[in-house]
């Protein structure tokens, strides 16, 4: 197993007819690369999440100036909460159905 395909955090993934959509607003998401690192981004929500590293080869065709522009844009966005972070915001006894 290659270390390049390991995901450091659980991703929030929603699909609608093979189109990735934002879990908060339902808008289509897109990918931005910063070097070999891929981020899934929702521009209307101004949020992003790490997707992985070196999963798509297209990053090799982008100039370093594009990576810097993407990095600068991501600095103005916030990260989506992970499933673990969302779960920790709720008390356990509030979610138990019995």
Protein Blocks (a to p, Z undefined) as FASTA:
>chain_A
ZZklpcfbdcddddeehiacdfklopacddddehjbccdddfklopacdfbghkbfklmm
pcfklmmmmmmmmmmpccdddfklmmmmpcfklmpcZZ
